[in-house]
């Protein structure tokens, strides 16, 4: 008796995620797996999809997101599915939703949910305290896409240390931090993440990073890092620090959102890539991801380092005498960041929403002040919580990194729901809506590499980085995460002015064998899984 397949994806060109040449075949799906890939288009199936003129690829894997609270705030993950993404990795840049305890539970939940219009009610929907309970909550609720989580160094620091702002934990605290990191890894975290430009991770010494990274190395998990600097020339020192961690622990180091901001020379990116190649040639394992935009986005802070070390940033700005001392340095920092017109206010978290989407210069004009004085006013009004977009990279540098076949694509974005109205707070970076379709468009327009190699950067390569053998490939027995797209029409539409515009050219998306996206609509069934690494 012949078994009937659930779906037959016919007439398409298969790009299987391995980087090998495309071929014509029918992809058959049964349950949550790819059951057959055959030249025979007529095997019995309950439903068929005509993919003529389309590419049939594995679902795209987003290695770098901050969607930890998305299942509670934007459970449809429409921003991901509309650009072909079927798996997002959360817990990046040192910040994960778990582990936590009663002392920090609400604070962590509010931090993650602040990026959404409808914030998380930390006392109700979200009660997870470790990775197991986090997974259990999301499994009961249902996930629209697959998720995996790193364990964040900053979160562990806050969990354990009495004073996370200290440079070095006590011996007892470091032992507890290693123990908690190990516990999260043993529960299935995909690795450890470091955010070395953020509080409190920025205060840590390299010896602490070595101790924690050793726990990841023991379990063959990656250490994903937002390095201490991404700005020339300091980015090279930051890479040297991570090379030391790799050398002393044997850990797989994954550099998040590789870039050189405000380059001081025309060959900074080339030198950085050569240095990474050299480290890999020495036997280390250094991998990277990139979002293909010339602007970055993070919390706005133009306050000089000496003033940060001298006390609370907001309090120092309130003090007239202190502000007078730091004003020249603030002006210099604005110039270093290419001027007040190149710094955009993306989100004031509701405190001064009239400034969301405006440049620093536009905010200054609106407030009738100089850029430094305007920064002072809204930074105080927002209690130091302001997100910014910095137009910091050159297009040629972005394309040079994008052209590397060994560097994966990652959005550094959030999962948003657009159609349901649970959309974006402020005017966030368009990368949440357009990273993967943008990369495909840039590859088409600039001829960066053959399409099969471009697809591998978004599928097979990130799966290899994560150590997931049954994702990222179209092969019999693998999970049926599948993205069908038009190679000539696929493109991003989201802009810095309108970051919520969905992409074009993505036809269908399957998550674990279920149709999750179809020509702009999102079937209600959620077939995503919370993936554990073992």
N, C-alpha and C positions, 0 to 999 in steps of 0.2 A: 504494500500500500504506500503510495507516494505521499510524502509530507508536504503540506502546503505552506509556502512562505507568507509572512505578513505583508511585506512590501517587495516590489521589484522596481528598482531604479534603472530605467532603460534609456538607451540611446545617448548616454552621456560619455564624456571623456574622463576616465578615472586617473586622478593624480593621487597616488596612494600614501603620500607622506614620507616616503623613504628617500625621495630625491631622484628616483629612477624615472625613465621617460614615460609620458602619459600613454594610455592605451584605451581602446574601446572595449567596454564590457558592461554587463548588467550586474548590479550589486543587489543581492537578495538579503533581506533582513528577516530574522525570526526571533521573536522575543527581544531581548536586549543585546543580541549579538549579530554580527555579520555572519550569515550562514553559508553564503556562497558568492563567489565572483566568477561569472561564467560568460562565455561567448554566446551561450544560448539565451535569447531574450524571452523565451516562451515557457519557462518553468512555471508551474501553477502557483499563483499568488492571489491573496485576497485583494490587494490594491496595487496599482502600478502608477509610477510617476514618470512622465516623459521629460527626460533631461536633455533633449536634443539641443545642441549648441552650448551646453552648460559643462562646467567642470564639477565632477563629483569628488570631493576631497574629505579627509577626516575633519571633524569639528576642530575649530581653532582653540588653542590652549593659551590662556592669558596668565603668564607666570607672575605678574606683578600687579596686584590690585589692593584696594583698601575697602573692599565690599563686605567687611566683617559683619556689619549691621544691616546690610541690604536685605537678607531674608526676612527681617522684622519690619523694615521700612519700605522696601521696594521689591517684594517677593517675586515679581514677574521677570526680573532681570532683563527687561526689554532692551536696554542699551547694549547688553552683551549679545543676545540672540540676534538682534537686527544687523550685527556685523559678523555673524557666523561663529561666535564664541560658545563653546559647550562646556568649558572648564575654566574656572578662575581660582587662582591661588591667593589667599588672604593672609593677614598677619605680617605684612611687610613693613620695612623701615623701622623695625624694632618694636612695633606696636601691634599687639594681637588682643582680641576680645577676652581671651583666656590665657593663662590662669588668673583668677582674681579671688577675692575674699570679701567679707562683709564691709571691710574698711574702704576698699577701693572700687567695689562693684558698680555703684551708681555713677561714679565719676568716669569710669572707663566707658560704660554704656552711653552716657551723654556725649562723651567726646566723639565716638564713632557716629552717633545718630545726628549730630549737629549739622552734618552735610546734607540732610534730607529735609524736605518741607514739613513732613509729619514726623517729629522726633520720636524715638523709641521711649516707651514708658518703662523705665529701667526696673520698676518694682513689679511689673506684670509679665509682659511677653518674654523678657530675657531674665532667666534665672540660672544660667549656666555658670559654673565655677571652674570647670576644667574641660579638657577637650572631649572627654567621653560624654559629659552632660550637654555640651554644646552640640555635639553630633546628634545625640538623642532628641534634643529639642527640634533641630532642623529636620530630622528624619520624620518625626511625627507631623510637623507642619507641612512638609513637602517642599522640595527644591525644584525650581524651574531649570536649573543647570547643575552641573557637577561642581563641587567645591572641595578644596583641600586647604589646610591651614598650616602656616609656620608658627613657631612659638617666638614671641617678641622679647628681645633682651630688655627693652625699656619696661615692658609689663612685668617681667620677672623681677627686675630691680625694684619696682614699686611694691610688688607683692612682698618681698623679703626685707628690704632695707628700711631701717628706722628713719634714716635720712638719705633718700636716693640721690640727693645733690652732692654727696661726698664723692671725692675722686676714687676712693678705694673702699670696698666693703671690708668689714672685719673678716677674719679668717672663718668665723662661724657663719657669717652672712654669705660669704662666697661659697662655702660648702652647701648651704641651703639653696642658693641659687643654682648650683650645679645639680643638686638633687631635684629641684623643680623642673629644670630644663630636661633632665633625663626622664622624669615622669611624663612630661608632655610628649616627648619623642617616643617613649614606649607606648603611649596611648595612640600613636599614629600620626603625630605632626610630621609634615614633609621636610622639616629642617628648622634651623635657628635663623632668626632675622636680626640684623643689627641696624640701628638708625643713629649713626654717629654724629649727626648734626642736630639732633633733637634732644631735649631734656627728657630723662636724665642720662641717656646713653652718652651724650657728649662729654660728660664728666669722667667717664670710665677710662682706665689705663689699658694699654695693650695686654698686660698680664691677665687682666680679668677676661678679656675677649678670648685669650688662648685657653683659659680654663674652661669656659663655656663651650667653645668651639670643639674642644676635645670630646665632649659628650656627643656632639653631632658626628664627629669623625668615627667614633666607636661604632655607631649605628649606620654608617655609610649614608648619612643625610647631608644635604648641602647647608652651607652658611651663606645666606643671602644678605648682602650688605649695601646700605646707603652709606657710602664712604664719608670720611670726615670732611672732605672737600671735593667738589666737582669743578672747581675754578682753577684756571691756569694761574701760576705754575704749581699750586699746592696739591692739585690732583695727583701728581706724581709721588709726592710724599705719602698721600693717603693710600695709593696703590702699594707702596713699599710696606706700609703697616700690615695690609692684608696678606702680602706675600710672606711676611714674617709669621703670621698666624697659620698660613697654609704649610709653611716649612716645618714649624714646630709641632703641628698637630696632625698633619696629613689630611686635613679637612678639604673638601671640595668647596671652593670659594666661588660664589655667584655674585657678580657685580650688577646691582640693580640700576636700571635706566642710565646706561653708560653714556657719558657726554663730556664735553669740555665747555664750560661756560666762560664767557668773556675771554676768549683766547688771546694770548699776547703775541702769538706768531701764527704764520700760515700752516705750520706743520705740527702743531700741538697734538691733534688727533692722530696723525700718522705715528708720532713718537709714542703715544699712549698705546696704540694698537700693537706696535712693535714690542713694547715692554711686556704686554700681556702674552704675546706669542713667545717671547723669550722665557717667561716664567713657565709656560706650558712645556716648552722645550727642555726645561730643567726637571721635568717630571711632576710638576704641580698640576692641579686641575683647576683652571680658572675659566669660568663661563660667564656670559653676560646676556642682558636683554636691553632693548632700546625702544622708546616711543619715537616715531618719526616726525617730530615737530621741532621748530626752532625756538619754542618757548617752554620754560619750565613752570612749575606751580608748587607753592608751598606756603607756609605761614609767612606773613610779611614781618620783617624785622630789619630796620635800617639803623638800629642803635649800635654804636661802636662797642667792641668787645670789652674795653676797659670799664665802660659804664655798666655792662651786664654783670661783670664780676664784682662791681661795687655795690650791688644791691638789686632790688626788684626793678625791672625795666620800667613799668608803669609809674611807680613811685618816683623814680629818677626823672622821668619826663615831666611829672607834675611840679617838680622843684624848679623854680625859675632859674636859680643860680646854676643848677646842674645842667639844665637844658642849654643855657648860654655856653657852658663849657663844651657840650657835645655837638652843638649846632654845626660847626665847621666840619666835623667828622661825618655827620649825617649828610650834609651837602656833598661831601667827597664820595660817600657811598652811593648816593643817587647818581652822580656823574659816572662812577665806575660801572654802574648797572645801566649805562647807556642813556641816562637822562630820565626826567620825570614823565616823558611821553611814552617810554618803553616799559614802565611799571604800571600794571593794571590792578585795580582792586577787584578781586573776583567775588569776595563774600565777607560781609561784616557780621554775619550770623545774627542778622535782625537788628543790630544796634544802630546802624546808619545805612539802611538798605538803599537810600537815595544815592549812595556812592557806588553800589554794586555795578560792575561793568564799566566804571570810569577809570581813566588813567589818573595817575597821581597829579599830573598837571591840571587835568579837568577838575579834580577834587579841589586843588588849590585855588583855581579860578572861581569855583562855586563858593568856597568859603572865604574868598577874599584875602588869602594869605600866601606866603611863600610855600613851596613844596615841603620844606622841612617843618614849618609851622603847621601846615595842614596835616602832615603825618602825625605830629604831636597831638593835635586835637582829636583826630578820629581814633588814634591808637589808644588814647586814654578813654575815650567814650566807649570803645569796644573792649576795654579791660585787657588789651593785648591780644585779642582774638580777631585777627584779620588775615584772610587768605589773599595771596597775590599771584599774578602771572608775570613772569619776567621774560622778556624777549631777549634771550641771552646767547643763542647759538647761531652760527652761520649755516645757511642751507647747504653749502658744499661740505661742511663737516658732518651734518646730519646724514647726507647722502653717502658719504664715505663710510660711515658706520653701518648704514642700512645695506650697503652693498656687500657686507661680509656675510657669507653663507653660514658661518659658525656663531652668529649672534642672533638670539631669538627676539621675537617681538613681544613687548609687554606694555600695557596701557598706563600703568600707574593711576588708574581711574577707579570709578565706583560703579556699582550696578544701580541703574536708575529705571524707574517705570515712568514712561512718558504718556502713554495713552490713558492710563488709569488716573492721572492727575497727581500721583505721588512723586512729582518730578523733582527738579533740581532746586537747591537753595542757592541764591545768588547767581553769579555768572561764571560757573566753573570752567576749567580747561576743556576744550572740545575732545580731548583724547578719550574720555569715557564713552563717547558715541562713535568715534571714527578711526581709532588707531589701526585696526586690521584692514579695513577697507581703504584707508589712506595708504598703507604700505603697498597694497596691491595696485592702487592707482599710480603711486610713485614708481613702482617697479615697471609698470606698463609704459609710463611716459618717459622714463629715463633709461629703460633697458638695463636695469641693474643686474639681472640674472635670468636664466630660464624660469618659466613659471613653476616647474616642478621643484626647483630649488627654493623659490620664494615660498611655496606652500610648506615645504619642510621646515622652514624657519618658524612657522606658526603651528606646527603639528608634531612631526616626528622628533624634531630637535628638542622642544620643551619637554616632551614626554621622556626623552632620554635623560635630560637634566634632572627631572623628577624621579627617575628610576621606575617609571610606569611602563610595563611591557605590553599591556593590553589596551592602551590608549594611543592616539596620535598616528595610527596607521589604519589603512583599509586593508584588512587581511582576514581571511576566514578564522573565526573564533574570537576576534577582537570585539570590544564593545562597539555597538552601532551608534557612535557619535559621528554624524555626517553633515557636512555643509555643501550645498549645491549653489553655485554662483555663476554669473555671466562674466567671463574674463574680459570682455570688451566694454562692459558697462559698469562694473563694480567700482564704486567710489564713495568717498566720505563727503558729507554735506555740512556737518557741524563746523561752526566757526567760532572765533572768540566773541563775536557779537551775538550769535545764535547757537549756543553750544548744545541745544537739545534737538537738533535736526537729525533724523535717522539717515542711515546710509542707503545707497541704491545698489542694486545688482545682486543682492543675496536672495535667492529664490526659496530654498527650503533648508531647514535645520532640524536634524534628528538628535535627540538626547536619549541615549540608552534605548534606541529602537523606537522611540515615540516621536511623532511629529510635533515639534515644539514651536516652529515658526514657519509660516507659509505666506509669502508675498505680502508682508506687512501685518499679518494677523498672528495672534498668539493663542493656539488652542489651550484650553484651561488645564488639561492634565499635566501634572508636574512629575517628571520621571527622573529628575536629577538625583545624584547620590553624593553623600559626604564621604570622600575618599580618604581612607587611612593608609599610611605607608608603613609597611612592616619589613 
